[in-house]
Amino acid sequence: MAQSTSDGRGQWWVTQPGFWREVFDHLGAGVAVLDSSDRIIAVNPAAEELLGRTASAMSGQDFHLLLHRHVEDATLPQEPCRLLTALTRRLRARGADTLLSEDGHLIPVTWFSDPVTRNGEVLGMIVLMSGDGTDREAAVNLAAHVTALEDLTDRLALAAEIATALAQTLDTEEALARLGRLLVPRLADWIAIDLRTDEGVRRVAAIGPESRAEWEAWQGPLPALDEHSRSSLVRVLRGGDPVLMGLGDIAQPPDSPLAAVQTGFLQAIGATSVLITPLGTVRRVTGALTLARTGAARPFDSAEVSLIGDIGRRVGLAIDNTLRFGRQRQIAEAMQRNLLASLPQPGRLRLAARYQPAPAGSQVGGDWYDAFLLRDGATALVIGDVVGHDLAAAAGMAQLHGMLRALAWDRTGPPSAIVDRLDQAVPVITNVPLATVILARLEGPDEGPWQLRWTNAGHPPPLLVTPDGRAEFLEQGQGLLLGTGLSDVSRPDATVPLPPRATLLFYTDGLIEIPGTDLDIGLRRLRRHAAALACHVLDDFCDQVLAHMPPGTADDVALLAVRIPAASE
């Protein structure tokens, strides 16, 4: 085919409506196009000449029943039929066989089959046929070229699939599980992944066709790298090139404890061909990927070394990213937990709180709660959320947490005045872009009655649950969230009496957000469930609320609950 030129004249004819029909009609080899039921829907003139049948006579006929049978009794062959297997299983295959002409004699042919697909759906099959002579040789060569091209396409597609799959998760275990599903058994019968860590080398995955218990038996810490060892795994872990191993290499006596573990693994799974490639780049080797095949008919070849080397680089970078994210997540989560101080228990009031990190693979957020006694005897209640899902959000949460505590202790005014002061300080003292917060004062003598005074800076409303099972969102006191810069807009305060044995619940949006749905659905769900828990002890109330979080949430959750004491007798 002509190469494309800058003015397009070298390829215009490929786009003409009749071009591919001309190719079909004038191809020296016979071509039959079959539908999804293996019935003939088109044949080219070369196929008509080869088979001694007209296109009209073959149209609509079952390809195998019409052409591949015995002359004497017109029955299908009794031995396993490779052609029939290829057609029924929609396989790319080739073979040499005999087909039946219209006058009853058998025609030796070489055939090549390939499925026709669109968007992953198999629409039918193409069968390429050639008899003895130059046409047959051309068909064989064409089939070989097509097979080579399709193998290359499959390998490139696999590399792209791996890159896409690994980019969709920041959880190391999930990344390894996705990799295993892509490589086994498509490219190997077994894989093992070894990572270099601060403590040494660890086999983090061994995936094969056996049960998961069998996989886990090969996982865990490995012996240290021996600088004198010449084993394939040790060389790769040190940054060497990919290593291709045959049966002789696998049988070599190990020269170090680490090599002994690898040899034991390969021999136990019955490996016959092995390819070990570094994970990561030349500058930074994260670990090693071992691929093993257990059948003698399909050894790794030199062409696969380049493909698997590319896969190793992609996997190494992806795993390195997940490990970095995991360390960042652990730091942020530890920061949040350390800042969530123990709760006071003033008089007969009961307080409980929970913090639940986001699911593995999601980023840590900036959710927090707080409760502390004020100078005038009231109890301050706080729930907040810094916009963002990373270490910066957790650091911003720490800044707001400390500033709000100091302001609330220093000032005895209404909550709105304190939050206004906090909002003015946010852009000057912190790097927090936006945040939501509720600051409330729980006021009243130990014997009651109690009231709540609060202001809400853009946060989901508190929920008041009475002992008779009624639940109401406290939607008063709503104002702008922190960080808008609109400090000239005064914030409102709200007050509400709190009945004895009532439960007051503050929470962050991870408790009510249901992916893909309106926020009101999550609010109604929380209200119904909290109302049903009205008479549960406070700790059980909190646990049950968390247990019924919406499915699919990817956010962390903080909640703070208060139980108002019974009226004094």
Residue pairs with C-beta under 8 A, 6 or more apart in sequence:
1 11
1 14
2 10
2 11
3 10
3 11
4 10
4 11
5 11
13 19
24 31
24 42
24 44
25 44
25 45
26 45
27 44
27 46
28 46
28 130
28 134
28 135
28 138
28 139
29 46
29 128
29 129
29 130
29 135
29 138
29 139
29 142
30 43
30 44
30 46
30 47
30 48
30 49
30 50
30 51
30 109
30 128
30 129
30 130
31 43
31 44
31 46
31 47
31 126
31 127
31 128
31 129
32 40
32 42
32 43
32 47
32 58
32 63
32 126
32 127
32 129
33 40
33 41
33 42
33 43
33 116
33 124
33 125
33 126
34 40
34 41
34 63
34 87
34 124
34 125
34 126
34 127
35 41
35 123
35 124
36 122
36 123
36 124
37 62
38 62
38 63
38 64
38 87
38 88
38 124
38 125
39 60
39 61
39 62
39 63
40 58
40 59
40 60
40 61
40 62
40 63
40 66
41 59
41 60
41 124
42 55
42 59
43 51
43 55
43 58
43 59
46 135
47 129
48 54
48 55
48 58
50 107
50 109
50 129
50 130
50 131
51 58
51 67
51 99
51 101
51 102
51 107
51 129
52 101
52 102
52 103
52 107
53 101
53 102
57 102
58 66
63 87
63 127
64 76
64 81
64 83
64 84
64 87
65 76
66 100
67 99
67 100
68 76
68 77
68 81
68 83
68 84
68 97
68 99
68 100
69 75
69 76
69 77
69 100
70 76
70 77
71 100
71 104
71 105
71 106
76 84
82 93
82 95
82 97
83 95
83 97
83 111
83 113
85 91
85 93
86 92
86 93
86 95
86 113
86 125
87 113
87 125
87 127
90 115
90 122
90 125
91 113
91 115
92 113
92 114
92 115
92 147
92 150
93 112
93 113
94 110
94 111
94 112
94 113
94 140
94 143
94 147
95 110
95 111
96 108
96 109
96 110
96 111
97 108
97 109
97 111
98 106
98 107
98 108
98 109
99 106
99 107
99 109
99 129
100 106
100 107
101 107
107 131
108 131
108 132
109 129
109 130
109 131
109 136
110 129
110 130
110 131
110 136
110 139
110 140
110 143
111 127
111 128
111 129
112 127
112 128
112 129
112 139
112 142
112 143
112 146
113 125
113 126
113 127
113 128
114 125
114 126
114 128
114 146
114 150
115 122
115 124
115 125
115 126
116 122
116 123
116 124
116 125
116 126
117 123
128 139
128 142
128 143
129 139
130 136
130 137
130 138
130 139
130 140
155 304
155 307
158 182
158 186
158 187
158 307
158 311
159 307
159 310
159 311
159 314
161 182
162 179
162 182
162 183
162 311
162 314
162 315
163 314
165 175
165 178
165 179
165 182
166 175
166 178
166 179
166 314
166 315
166 318
167 318
168 178
169 175
169 178
169 322
169 361
170 321
170 322
170 325
170 326
170 361
170 362
170 363
171 322
171 326
171 360
171 361
172 204
172 319
172 322
172 323
172 326
173 360
174 360
174 361
175 318
175 319
175 322
176 193
176 204
176 205
176 207
176 319
179 191
179 193
179 205
179 315
180 191
180 205
180 207
183 191
183 207
183 291
183 311
184 190
184 191
184 207
184 208
184 209
185 209
187 291
187 304
187 308
188 275
188 291
188 292
188 293
189 208
189 209
189 269
189 292
189 293
189 294
189 295
190 206
190 207
190 208
190 209
190 269
190 271
190 290
190 291
190 292
190 294
191 205
191 206
191 207
191 208
191 289
191 290
191 291
191 292
192 203
192 205
192 206
192 207
192 218
192 265
192 289
192 290
192 292
193 203
193 204
193 205
193 206
193 279
193 287
193 288
193 289
193 290
193 315
193 319
194 201
194 202
194 203
194 204
194 222
194 233
194 237
194 287
194 288
194 290
195 201
195 202
195 204
195 279
195 286
195 287
195 319
195 323
196 237
196 285
196 286
196 287
199 221
200 221
200 222
200 223
200 224
200 225
201 221
201 222
201 223
201 224
201 225
201 237
201 258
201 287
202 220
202 221
202 222
203 218
203 219
203 220
203 221
203 222
204 219
204 287
205 215
205 219
206 215
206 216
206 217
206 218
206 219
206 265
207 215
208 214
208 215
208 269
218 265
222 258
222 261
223 256
223 257
223 258
223 260
223 261
224 257
224 258
225 234
225 237
225 238
225 258
226 234
226 255
226 256
226 257
226 258
226 259
228 255
228 256
229 255
229 256
229 258
229 259
230 255
231 254
231 255
231 256
231 258
231 259
231 262
231 263
232 243
232 245
232 249
232 262
232 274
232 276
233 258
233 259
233 262
233 276
233 288
233 290
234 256
234 258
234 259
235 243
236 242
236 243
236 276
236 277
236 278
236 285
236 288
237 278
237 285
237 287
237 288
238 285
239 278
239 282
239 285
240 278
241 278
242 275
242 276
242 277
242 278
242 305
242 308
242 309
242 312
243 275
243 276
243 277
244 273
244 274
244 275
244 300
244 302
244 305
245 273
245 274
245 275
245 276
246 272
246 273
246 299
247 272
247 273
249 274
250 263
250 266
250 267
250 271
250 272
250 274
252 263
254 260
254 262
254 263
262 290
266 274
266 290
266 292
269 292
269 294
270 294
271 292
271 293
271 294
272 293
272 294
272 295
272 296
272 299
273 292
273 293
273 298
273 299
273 300
274 290
274 291
274 292
274 293
274 300
275 290
275 291
275 300
275 304
275 305
275 308
276 288
276 289
276 290
276 291
277 288
277 289
277 291
277 305
277 308
277 309
277 311
277 312
278 285
278 287
278 288
278 289
278 312
278 316
279 285
279 286
279 287
279 288
279 289
279 312
279 313
279 315
279 316
279 319
280 286
280 287
280 312
280 313
280 316
280 317
280 320
281 313
281 316
281 317
284 316
284 320
285 316
286 316
286 317
286 319
286 320
286 323
287 316
287 319
289 308
289 311
289 312
289 315
291 300
291 308
293 299
293 300
300 308
325 363
328 364
328 390
328 391
329 357
329 363
329 364
331 391
332 364
332 390
332 391
332 393
332 394
333 357
333 364
333 394
335 394
335 395
335 398
336 355
336 357
336 364
336 367
336 368
336 394
336 397
336 556
337 355
339 368
339 397
339 398
339 401
340 353
340 355
340 368
340 369
340 370
340 558
341 370
341 372
343 351
343 352
343 353
343 371
344 351
344 371
344 372
344 373
344 379
345 351
346 373
346 379
347 446
347 565
348 446
348 565
349 379
349 442
349 562
349 563
349 564
349 565
350 538
350 562
350 563
350 565
351 371
351 379
351 538
351 560
351 561
351 562
351 563
352 538
352 539
352 541
352 542
352 560
352 561
352 563
353 369
353 371
353 542
353 558
353 559
353 560
353 561
354 542
354 543
354 546
354 557
354 558
354 559
355 367
355 368
355 369
355 556
355 557
355 558
356 510
356 546
356 549
356 556
356 557
356 558
357 364
357 556
358 364
358 365
358 389
358 510
358 553
358 554
358 555
358 556
359 553
359 554
362 389
362 554
362 555
362 556
363 389
363 390
364 389
364 390
364 391
364 393
364 394
364 556
365 385
365 386
365 388
365 389
365 393
365 394
365 508
365 510
365 555
365 556
366 384
366 385
366 386
366 387
366 388
366 389
366 393
366 394
366 396
366 397
366 435
367 384
367 385
367 386
367 397
367 508
367 510
367 555
367 556
367 557
367 558
368 382
368 383
368 384
368 385
368 397
368 400
368 401
368 558
369 382
369 383
369 384
369 506
369 558
369 559
369 560
370 380
370 381
370 382
370 401
370 404
370 405
370 560
371 379
371 380
371 381
371 382
371 560
372 379
372 380
372 405
372 408
372 409
373 379
373 380
374 380
374 408
374 409
374 412
374 441
375 409
375 412
376 412
378 441
378 442
378 443
379 441
379 442
380 408
380 439
380 440
380 441
380 442
381 438
381 439
381 440
381 441
381 442
381 454
381 504
381 506
381 560
381 562
382 404
382 408
382 437
382 438
382 439
382 440
382 560
383 437
383 438
383 459
383 462
383 506
383 507
383 508
383 558
383 559
383 560
384 397
384 400
384 401
384 404
384 435
384 436
384 437
384 438
384 459
384 508
385 435
385 436
385 437
385 459
385 508
385 509
385 558
386 393
386 394
386 396
386 397
386 400
386 432
386 434
386 435
387 393
387 432
387 433
387 434
387 435
387 483
388 396
388 433
389 555
392 431
395 431
396 430
396 431
396 432
396 435
399 429
399 430
399 431
399 432
400 422
400 426
400 430
400 432
400 435
400 437
400 482
403 422
403 425
403 429
403 430
404 418
404 419
404 422
404 437
404 439
407 418
407 421
407 422
408 418
408 439
411 417
411 418
411 421
414 441
414 453
414 455
414 493
415 439
415 440
415 441
415 453
415 454
415 455
415 493
416 455
416 477
416 479
416 490
416 491
416 492
416 493
418 439
419 437
419 439
419 455
419 457
419 479
419 482
419 491
420 487
420 490
420 491
422 437
422 482
423 457
423 482
423 483
423 487
424 487
426 432
426 435
426 482
426 483
427 483
427 485
432 482
432 483
433 483
434 481
434 482
434 483
434 484
435 457
435 481
435 482
435 483
436 457
436 458
436 459
436 460
436 481
436 482
437 457
437 458
437 459
437 481
437 482
438 454
438 455
438 456
438 457
438 459
438 462
438 506
439 454
439 455
439 457
440 452
440 453
440 454
440 455
440 462
440 506
441 452
441 453
441 454
442 450
442 452
442 498
442 562
443 450
443 451
443 452
443 453
444 450
444 451
444 498
446 565
446 568
447 567
447 568
448 500
448 564
448 565
448 567
448 568
449 497
449 498
449 567
450 497
450 498
450 564
451 495
451 496
451 497
451 498
452 462
452 474
452 495
452 496
452 498
452 504
453 493
453 494
453 495
454 462
454 474
454 477
454 493
454 494
454 495
455 477
455 479
455 491
455 492
455 493
455 494
456 462
456 477
456 478
456 479
456 494
457 479
457 480
457 481
457 482
457 491
458 478
458 479
458 480
458 481
458 482
459 481
459 508
460 507
460 508
460 509
460 512
460 523
461 473
461 474
461 475
461 478
462 473
462 474
462 504
462 505
462 506
463 471
463 472
463 473
463 474
463 504
463 505
463 507
463 526
463 527
463 530
464 471
464 472
464 473
464 474
464 496
464 498
464 502
464 503
464 504
464 505
465 471
465 502
465 503
465 504
465 505
465 530
465 531
465 533
465 534
466 472
466 499
466 501
466 502
466 534
467 499
467 500
467 501
467 502
467 534
467 535
468 534
469 531
469 532
469 534
469 535
470 531
471 527
471 528
471 530
471 531
471 534
473 523
473 527
474 494
474 496
476 492
476 494
476 496
477 492
477 493
477 494
478 492
479 489
479 491
479 492
480 486
480 489
480 491
498 504
498 564
499 564
500 564
500 565
500 566
500 567
501 563
501 564
501 565
501 566
502 563
502 564
503 530
503 534
503 538
503 541
503 561
503 562
503 563
503 564
504 561
504 562
504 564
505 530
505 545
505 559
505 560
505 561
506 559
506 560
506 561
507 526
507 545
507 557
507 558
507 559
507 560
508 555
508 556
508 557
508 558
508 559
509 519
509 555
510 549
510 553
510 555
510 556
510 557
511 522
511 526
511 545
511 546
511 549
511 550
511 557
511 559
512 519
512 522
512 523
512 525
512 526
512 550
513 519
513 522
513 550
513 553
513 555
514 521
514 522
514 525
514 550
514 551
514 552
514 553
515 550
515 552
515 553
515 554
522 550
525 548
525 550
526 545
529 544
529 545
529 548
530 541
530 545
533 540
533 541
533 544
533 545
536 544
538 561
538 563
541 561
541 563
542 559
542 561
545 559
545 561
546 557
546 559
549 557
